[in-house]
Amino acid sequence: MKRFIAFLIVICVLFPFFVLSADEDITNSADKERAYGFKLMMGGRYDDMRMCVATPAGVKGGPVGDIKLFMKFRMSLDWSMTVTIPVFRPILFGAGFKMLQYESDVAMEYKVKISDKTGFVTGPGIGLSYHYGPDYNSERSGDGRTDSFFALGPMVSYYNAFDFTWPKHYATRIGLQLFHVSLFRADGNFDYGMVWGGALELGMYF
């Protein structure tokens, strides 16, 4: 798993340099009305409700990571709407730990042009978080694993990033996202949980 994640990081970072040798295209990905790609997210979070598969039982939170599909829709010269759909974490948690953690969001971002090849984007996002699994006191497996439960709640975030436009139809993005999730158990227990976190994101879209 660590080798797989390291491979994806290398692809995100090095791939744009290979396309620099391609011919220029007058319409680049940063200026298209619609663009699609993916983002690799790596960071950490405080979480006082859900189990983290990377930390021992009783620890509130831990590292967070995901690979997300990314869609960008240009609304004007300065404003765009983005939609992200998580892929890696829902599949990994479902197959490996019999859990669900799914957090998708929609964001509005404002673009500041720095140069012909570089732009700065910033803006807020809102989404919904879904959870099915045990609480943070649970072991990953065995007799120490506590009962699973459903929880859901709103997610708000704020995003800052730099976009780098390359020849032809590719652009890369590196940014920082801060997020907060309010979780409510849906099993009649009415417990309330909070999640605070931040993550570095590396992405590519075309």
VOMAR-951780 format. One line per field, with one value per residue (C-alpha): residue number from 1; x, y, z. Coordinates in steps of 0.001 Angstrom, whole numbers, plus 500000, padded with zeros to 6 digits. Layout:
pos = (NUM  ...);
u = (X  ...);
v = (Y  ...);
w = (Z  ...);
//
This chain:
pos = (1  2  3  4  5  6  7  8  9  10  11  12  13  14  15  16  17  18  19  20  21  22  23  24  25  26  27  28  29  30  31  32  33  34  35  36  37  38  39  40  41  42  43  44  45  46  47  48  49  50  51  52  53  54  55  56  57  58  59  60  61  62  63  64  65  66  67  68  69  70  71  72  73  74  75  76  77  78  79  80  81  82  83  84  85  86  87  88  89  90  91  92  93  94  95  96  97  98  99  100  101  102  103  104  105  106  107  108  109  110  111  112  113  114  115  116  117  118  119  120  121  122  123  124  125  126  127  128  129  130  131  132  133  134  135  136  137  138  139  140  141  142  143  144  145  146  147  148  149  150  151  152  153  154  155  156  157  158  159  160  161  162  163  164  165  166  167  168  169  170  171  172  173  174  175  176  177  178  179  180  181  182  183  184  185  186  187  188  189  190  191  192  193  194  195  196  197  198  199  200  201  202  203  204  205  206);
u = (500000  502821  504508  501244  500754  504388  503910  500847  502753  505573  503068  501372  504653  506681  504093  503649  507343  507011  504260  506393  507905  504500  503321  501416  497617  495770  493128  494668  492889  492803  490726  488278  484634  484853  487886  488292  491056  492036  493532  495697  494975  497271  496897  495628  492490  491031  487956  486112  483592  484940  487600  490856  492380  495907  495927  495417  492064  491203  493037  490819  491858  494978  496224  493806  494290  492230  492258  489393  487934  487904  485546  485886  483218  484136  481362  483157  486683  487384  484962  484680  482687  484483  483092  485166  484155  486262  487330  490272  489098  485569  486985  489872  487730  484946  487214  489745  487880  484128  483610  482363  483828  482611  483033  482159  481982  481175  483298  483391  486870  488128  491124  493898  496155  499824  501327  500405  501271  500404  497236  496177  492710  490888  487382  484940  483323  480418  479630  478227  480058  478790  480104  479414  481709  482805  483819  487346  487554  487384  490116  490380  489319  488713  486857  487973  486024  482944  479559  479269  476800  475667  476515  476303  476608  477621  481181  482589  486032  488302  490831  493953  495942  498304  497485  500289  499341  501417  501387  498456  495566  497159  497366  498624  497505  499042  496964  495986  492469  491151  487900  485378  482685  479768  478667  475361  474714  471698  471029  468906  471872  471930  475635  477413  480960  483374  486120  488812  491589  493796  495352  497837  496418  498267  496211  496077  493248  492713);
v = (500000  502422  501672  502294  505700  506647  505718  507980  510885  510454  510413  513608  515461  514257  513696  517406  517710  515061  516962  520108  518723  518694  521404  524394  524419  527723  526398  525116  523280  526252  528262  525585  525787  522214  520293  516883  515206  513811  514937  513118  514280  513746  515297  514824  515288  515403  513171  512455  510001  507693  505018  505820  502705  504153  504870  502697  502361  505367  507913  510679  511170  510517  510781  511213  510441  509940  509985  512025  512618  516325  518325  522041  524205  527780  530226  533414  534668  534680  532200  528425  525693  522460  519063  516322  512669  510425  507049  505554  505820  504394  501404  500793  501073  498957  496159  496165  497260  496855  500581  503526  507019  509119  512894  514710  518469  521356  524513  527971  529229  532653  532820  535409  535359  535581  534946  533317  529923  530351  531184  531324  530017  530350  529780  527960  524563  522653  518953  515972  513310  509733  507176  503552  501831  501718  504600  505713  503345  500341  497967  497305  493671  490941  491103  494698  495988  497927  497962  499832  502688  505177  508868  511801  515550  518697  519494  522980  523713  526423  525921  527737  526444  527276  526137  525591  525485  523307  522932  521208  520140  519618  521604  520694  521957  522053  523366  523280  522496  523131  521374  520852  518162  518006  514371  513104  509456  508060  505040  506807  507522  511235  511589  514525  514440  517001  516637  519270  518796  519948  518324  518976  518213  517421  517195  517177  518122  518444);
w = (500000  500862  497534  495691  497379  496706  493032  492750  494313  491796  488929  490158  490566  487565  484826  483957  483103  480412  478625  478407  475231  473507  471131  472478  472241  472229  474640  477867  480639  483008  480503  479370  480333  481682  482930  484555  486513  489893  493202  495735  499300  502305  505757  509286  511348  514839  515020  518276  516799  514070  514220  512417  510878  511148  514919  518030  519777  521920  519756  518423  514828  512820  509222  506355  502681  499555  495767  494350  490926  490156  487935  487225  485583  484650  485532  484420  483795  487546  489130  488790  490480  491384  492368  493997  494323  496614  495240  497132  500757  500221  498321  500753  503888  502455  501246  504071  507198  506482  506924  504897  504925  502024  501824  498609  498219  495895  496008  494468  493692  492681  490348  490540  487482  488438  485011  481705  483176  486863  488775  492417  493364  496652  497926  500213  499814  501278  501228  503098  505087  505424  507917  508706  511158  514816  517087  517949  520944  518638  517578  513850  514289  516843  520145  520701  517714  518834  517102  513805  513385  510757  511026  508659  508668  506783  505827  505236  503854  502548  499791  498573  495609  492770  489242  486749  483080  480767  476967  475337  477601  481016  484216  487658  491028  494487  497357  500999  502208  505725  506670  509450  509694  512134  512512  513924  514698  512864  515123  517734  520008  519021  519730  518108  516789  515401  512835  512230  509742  506929  503908  501141  497710  494488  491340  487568  485239  481521);
//
